[in-house]
Amino acid sequence: FIIGVAMDRTDPANPGSPSWLYMILIAVTLAVAAIPEGIPLCVTISLSIGCSDMVKKNVLVRKLAAVETLGSASVICSDKTGTLTEGKMTMVNMYAGGVNYDVEGKGFDPTVGGIRRGKAGTDASSDIAVRSSLLAAVLCCNTTISKVRDPETGEEKWEPKGNSSEAPIVVAARKVGFSEDICKEYPRALEIPFSSSRKMMLTVTDVSGRDVLCSHGMAFPAGTKYLAVCKGAPNFIIEYCTEQLMPDGTAAPMTEAMKKEVLDVVDGYSSRALRVLAIATRAMSNMPFDMNNEDITTDQKFAACRSGLRLVGLVASIDPDRDGVPESVLSARGAGIRVVMITGDYLKTAIAIAHNVNILQPQDNEALAAVDCARLRP
C-alpha cells in the first residue's frame, strides 16, 4: 500500500481518482485472496454500507442479505391501486338509462358538487336512472363516509371507511340526497363478496312492501320481495344482462347492439384512465334457492341470483397517479429493471394508466405488452 501510494499508482479505468483509494482496493483484494476468512467480513461491511446509503433514501432494510437480493432484481411487479396511484378515487362520470352524466366535486366531501346532464349542465339529481343506479350501487357496498378531525390541524374532513372503489359511489349517492343511513331501510338478506374469479360482488336486499326502489326511482314488478344487485367489471356483468333501464324508468330488452353501445361507453371512459364499474339488478318474488340449505355453496348461490339481470348504469372514477411514480419507473428502466403492473382493472383502463406512469412507452406494442391474464393460462 505504501509503495503504491509513493509511486502514485492510479486506477487505469479512472486516472483522475486518488492513488490512495486505488491502493486500498488493491490491498483489500490481496488480503482477501491471501486470507479467505476475510471474505465474510468484507461482504458484511459492503452490505452495511449499502444499507446505510438506502436509509438516507428512506428505505429501511431489516436483513443485510436483502440488499444483495435487491441489487440483483431485474423485474418489479407492482399493484396499481394505492401503489402506482393514490387510491383516492373520485367519481367524474356515470352512464344511466342510456345517458351520460358528469359528476362534479372532488375528494370525499358529499356537500360539494352534484350530477349534471348534457352540455347545458342540467341538474340530474332527480332523474330516475341516476337515483336508481346510485341507490342500487350503495346497496351493494360496505363502505361509509364520515367527518373526522385531523389531529394535527384540528380541521374536520370527510374520510371513507372501507373499500376505496366503493367510496366514490357512496359520495355520489349522498350528493343526490340519499341519507347516511339509507342502507338501514333496506335489510340485506345475502352478500357474496367480490372475488378475482367472479369479478363482481352480489347482494340481495329485502324490498318487501315497496312498489318502487326509492322516491323518483325505478318501479318493481308486482310481487317483488327481493332485489339482487351486482357490482363489478362491466364486460362480465353485461354478459348476464337481458334488460337495460331506460331514462323513464322502464326496461327494454338488451340487444347485442345495445351491449356494444354500452361497451363502447366503457372503452371511452377507460381510455381516459377511469375505473368503470357496472351496476345491474334483478327483482325477485322469492329467493332462487333454499336459504336454510347449508349444502348450497357460495358459487351456486351466486349462479342462481346473477341470471336475468337488468343493467341500470355505469360509474366511472378517477384515481390520480401517485407523485413520483413516473420518475421512479424511468429510473428503474434506466437501471435495467423492468416494471410490470398487475391489476384486476379493465384492460383499457390499465393501459391508459400504464402510459401515464411510463410503464408503457409510445413505441411499445400494446397487443403484446398489455394482456389479460386469461391469455396467459394454458
C-alpha positions in Angstrom: 0.0 0.0 0.0 2.8 2.4 1.0 4.9 1.6 -2.1 1.8 2.1 -4.4 0.9 5.4 -2.9 4.6 6.6 -3.1 4.7 5.6 -6.8 1.3 7.4 -7.3 -0.4 4.4 -8.8 -3.9 5.3 -10.0 -6.8 3.3 -11.4 -6.3 2.9 -15.1 -10.0 3.0 -15.7 -10.3 6.3 -13.7 -7.0 8.2 -13.9 -8.5 11.1 -12.0 -9.1 9.1 -8.8 -6.6 9.5 -5.9 -3.9 6.9 -5.7 -4.5 6.0 -2.0 -8.1 5.0 -2.8 -7.0 2.7 -5.6 -4.3 1.1 -3.4 -6.8 0.5 -0.6 -8.9 -1.5 -3.1 -5.8 -3.4 -4.2 -4.7 -4.1 -0.6 -8.1 -5.4 0.4 -8.2 -7.6 -2.7 -4.8 -9.1 -1.8 -5.8 -9.6 1.8 -9.0 -11.5 0.8 -7.0 -13.6 -1.7 -4.4 -14.4 0.9 -6.8 -14.9 3.9 -10.2 -16.3 2.7 -11.5 -15.8 6.3 -11.7 -12.1 5.5 -14.3 -12.5 2.8 -17.4 -12.6 5.2 -16.1 -9.5 6.9 -15.7 -7.7 3.6 -19.1 -8.7 2.4 -20.7 -7.7 5.7 -19.0 -4.3 5.5 -20.1 -3.8 1.9 -23.7 -4.7 2.6 -23.7 -2.5 5.7 -22.5 0.5 3.6 -25.3 -0.3 1.2 -27.9 -0.4 4.0 -26.6 3.0 5.2 -27.0 4.5 1.8 -30.5 3.2 1.5 -31.5 4.6 4.9 -30.6 8.0 3.6 -33.2 7.5 0.9 -35.9 6.5 3.4 -35.5 2.7 2.7 -35.3 0.6 5.8 -33.6 -2.8 5.4 -34.0 -5.3 8.2 -31.8 -8.1 6.8 -28.4 -7.4 5.2 -29.0 -10.2 2.6 -31.9 -8.3 1.2 -29.5 -5.6 -0.1 -27.8 -8.2 -2.3 -31.1 -9.6 -3.5 -32.4 -6.2 -4.3 -29.3 -5.3 -6.2 -29.8 -8.3 -8.5 -33.5 -7.6 -9.2 -34.4 -7.4 -12.9 -38.2 -7.2 -12.7 -40.5 -5.3 -10.3 -44.2 -6.4 -10.2 -46.5 -3.8 -8.7 -50.1 -3.5 -7.8 -51.9 -0.4 -9.2 -54.5 0.9 -6.8 -52.8 2.6 -3.8 -49.3 1.8 -5.1 -48.9 3.4 -8.5 -52.0 5.5 -7.8 -53.1 7.4 -4.7 -56.1 5.1 -4.0 -58.3 8.1 -3.5 -60.9 7.7 -6.2 -63.4 10.4 -7.2 -66.4 9.8 -9.5 -66.3 12.0 -12.5 -68.8 10.4 -14.9 -71.7 8.0 -14.9 -73.9 6.4 -17.5 -77.5 5.6 -16.7 -80.6 4.9 -18.8 -78.5 5.4 -21.9 -77.5 8.9 -20.9 -74.0 10.2 -20.0 -73.8 12.4 -16.8 -71.0 14.5 -15.3 -70.3 14.3 -11.6 -69.0 17.5 -10.1 -66.9 17.8 -7.0 -63.5 16.5 -5.8 -62.5 14.3 -2.9 -64.9 12.7 -0.4 -67.0 15.8 0.5 -70.6 15.0 -0.4 -71.7 18.6 0.1 -69.7 19.9 -2.8 -70.8 19.3 -6.4 -73.7 17.4 -8.0 -74.7 15.4 -11.0 -75.3 17.2 -14.3 -76.9 16.1 -17.6 -75.8 17.2 -21.0 -73.9 20.2 -22.2 -76.3 22.6 -20.6 -75.4 21.1 -17.2 -79.0 20.5 -16.1 -79.3 19.2 -12.5 -79.9 15.4 -12.7 -80.3 14.6 -9.0 -84.0 13.7 -9.6 -83.5 11.6 -12.7 -85.0 8.1 -12.3 -82.0 6.4 -13.9 -79.4 8.3 -11.8 -81.2 7.7 -8.4 -81.9 4.0 -9.3 -78.3 3.4 -10.3 -76.7 5.1 -7.3 -79.0 3.6 -4.7 -78.6 0.1 -6.2 -74.9 0.6 -6.1 -74.9 1.7 -2.5 -77.0 -1.4 -1.5 -74.0 -3.4 -2.9 -71.4 -1.5 -0.8 -70.0 -1.9 2.7 -68.2 1.5 2.7 -69.2 4.5 4.7 -68.1 8.2 4.8 -68.0 10.4 7.9 -66.4 13.5 9.2 -63.2 13.1 11.2 -61.0 15.7 12.9 -57.4 16.0 11.8 -55.3 15.6 15.0 -52.5 17.9 13.6 -54.6 20.8 12.2 -57.8 20.3 14.1 -59.8 20.7 10.9 -62.7 18.4 10.0 -62.6 16.5 6.8 -64.6 13.7 5.1 -63.0 10.2 5.1 -64.2 6.9 3.8 -64.1 3.7 5.8 -63.9 0.6 3.6 -63.1 -0.3 0.0 -61.6 2.6 -2.0 -63.6 1.7 -5.1 -66.9 2.0 -3.2 -66.1 5.3 -1.7 -66.9 7.4 -4.8 -70.3 5.6 -5.1 -71.3 6.4 -1.5 -70.2 10.1 -2.0 -72.2 10.4 -5.2 -75.3 8.9 -3.6 -75.1 11.5 -0.8 -74.8 14.2 -3.5 -78.3 13.3 -4.9 -79.9 13.4 -1.5 -79.7 9.8 -0.1 -79.1 9.9 3.7 -76.2 8.3 5.6 -78.4 5.6 7.0 -80.2 4.8 3.8 -79.0 1.2 3.8 -80.7 0.6 7.2 -84.0 0.9 5.4 -83.2 -2.0 3.1 -82.3 -5.1 5.1 -79.6 -7.3 3.5 -80.6 -10.9 3.1 -77.4 -12.2 1.3 -74.0 -11.0 0.5 -71.5 -12.7 -1.9 -68.2 -10.8 -1.8 -66.1 -9.8 -4.8 -63.6 -12.4 -6.0 -61.0 -12.4 -8.7 -62.8 -15.3 -10.5 -66.3 -13.8 -10.3 -65.1 -10.2 -11.0 -68.2 -8.8 -9.2 -69.9 -8.5 -5.8 -73.6 -9.5 -5.3 -76.1 -8.6 -2.6 -79.7 -9.5 -2.1 -81.9 -6.9 -0.3 -85.3 -7.3 1.2 -87.7 -4.8 -0.5 -91.0 -6.3 0.6 -93.8 -3.8 0.6 -92.2 -1.5 -1.9 -93.5 -0.6 -5.3 -90.5 1.5 -6.3 -86.8 1.3 -5.4 -86.9 4.8 -3.9 -88.5 8.2 -4.4 -88.0 9.1 -8.2 -86.7 5.5 -8.6 -87.5 2.6 -10.9 -90.7 0.6 -10.3 -90.7 -3.0 -9.2 -92.8 -5.7 -10.9 -95.8 -6.8 -8.9 -94.9 -9.3 -6.1 -91.3 -8.3 -5.8 -89.8 -9.2 -2.4 -86.1 -9.3 -3.0 -83.7 -7.2 -5.1 -80.4 -8.7 -6.2 -77.6 -6.2 -7.1 -74.4 -7.0 -8.9 -71.5 -4.5 -8.9 -68.2 -5.2 -10.8 -66.4 -5.5 -14.1 -68.6 -4.2 -17.0 -67.5 -6.9 -19.5 -68.5 -9.6 -17.1 -71.8 -8.2 -15.8 -73.1 -7.2 -19.3 -72.9 -10.8 -20.3 -75.6 -11.7 -17.7 -77.9 -8.8 -18.6 -81.1 -9.3 -20.5 -82.6 -5.8 -19.9 -81.5 -2.2 -19.7 -83.0 0.6 -17.7 -84.4 3.4 -19.8 -84.5 7.1 -18.8 -88.2 7.0 -17.9 -87.7 4.1 -15.5 -89.0 1.3 -17.8 -86.9 -1.6 -19.0 -86.1 -2.6 -22.6 -84.7 -5.9 -23.8 -80.9 -5.7 -24.1 -79.9 -6.5 -27.7 -76.4 -7.2 -29.0 -76.3 -3.6 -30.4 -77.2 -2.2 -27.0 -74.4 -4.3 -25.4 -71.9 -3.0 -27.9 -73.0 0.6 -27.3 -72.5 0.2 -23.5 -69.1 -1.4 -24.1 -68.1 1.5 -26.3 -69.0 3.8 -23.4 -66.9 1.7 -21.1 -64.0 1.8 -23.6 -64.3 5.6 -23.8 -64.2 6.0 -20.0 -61.3 3.5 -19.7 -59.2 5.3 -22.4 -59.2 8.3 -20.0 -57.8 6.1 -17.2 -61.1 6.0 -15.4 -62.1 2.9 -13.4 -65.5 1.7 -14.5 -68.0 -0.4 -12.5 -71.3 -1.7 -13.9 -74.4 -1.9 -11.7 -77.1 -4.4 -12.5 -80.2 -5.6 -10.6 -82.8 -8.4 -10.6 -86.2 -8.2 -9.0 -87.3 -11.5 -7.4 -90.5 -12.6 -5.9 -88.7 -15.3 -3.9 -85.1 -16.4 -3.3 -84.0 -18.8 -6.1 -82.6 -21.3 -3.6 -83.4 -22.6 -0.1 -81.8 -20.2 2.4 -81.9 -22.9 5.0 -80.0 -25.4 2.9 -76.4 -25.3 4.3 -75.2 -27.7 1.5 -75.6 -25.0 -1.2 -72.2 -23.4 -2.0 -71.5 -19.7 -2.4 -70.9 -20.3 -6.2 -74.2 -22.0 -6.5 -76.0 -19.1 -4.7 -74.2 -16.7 -7.0 -75.1 -18.5 -10.1 -78.8 -18.7 -9.1 -79.0 -14.9 -8.4 -76.9 -13.5 -11.3 -79.1 -14.5 -14.2 -81.6 -12.3 -16.0 -80.0 -9.0 -14.8 -81.1 -5.5 -15.7 -78.3 -3.1 -16.4 -79.1 0.1 -14.6 -75.8 2.1 -15.0 -72.1 2.6 -15.1 -70.0 4.6 -12.7 -66.5 5.9 -13.7 -64.0 7.2 -11.2 -60.5 8.6 -11.5 -57.6 7.6 -9.3 -54.7 10.1 -9.7 -51.2 8.9 -10.2 -49.1 8.9 -7.1 -46.5 11.7 -7.0 -43.0 10.5 -8.1 -44.2 7.2 -9.7 -43.5 8.2 -13.4 -40.0 9.3 -12.4 -39.3 6.2 -10.4 -40.4 4.0 -13.3 -38.0 5.8 -15.6 -35.2 5.4 -13.0 -35.8 1.7 -12.7 -35.9 1.4 -16.5 -32.5 3.2 -16.7 -31.1 0.7 -14.2 -32.1 -2.2 -16.4 -35.1 -3.1 -14.3 -38.4 -3.9 -16.0 -41.6 -2.6 -14.2 -44.8 -4.7 -14.6 -48.2 -3.6 -13.4 -50.6 -6.3 -12.2 -54.2 -5.2 -11.7 -57.7 -6.5 -11.8 -58.9 -3.4 -13.6 -60.5 -3.4 -17.1 -57.7 -3.8 -19.7 -58.1 -0.4 -21.4 -58.1 1.4 -18.0 -54.8 -0.5 -17.1 -53.3 0.5 -20.5 -54.1 4.2 -20.0 -52.7 4.3 -16.5 -49.6 2.3 -17.7 -49.0 5.1 -20.3 -49.4 7.8 -17.6 -46.8 6.3 -15.3 -44.3 5.4 -18.1 -44.6 1.7 -17.7 -45.8 1.6 -21.4 -43.8 3.6 -23.8 -45.1 5.1 -27.1 -43.1 2.6 -29.1 -44.5 -0.4 -27.2 -46.9 -2.8 -28.9 -50.0 -2.8 -26.7 -51.2 -6.1 -28.1 -48.1 -7.8 -26.7 -47.2 -5.6 -23.7 -50.7 -5.4 -22.2 -52.6 -8.7 -21.9 -55.5 -10.1 -19.9 -54.4 -12.9 -17.5 -56.9 -15.2 -19.3 -54.5 -15.3 -22.3 -51.6 -16.5 -20.1 -53.5 -19.6 -18.8 -52.9 -22.9 -20.7 
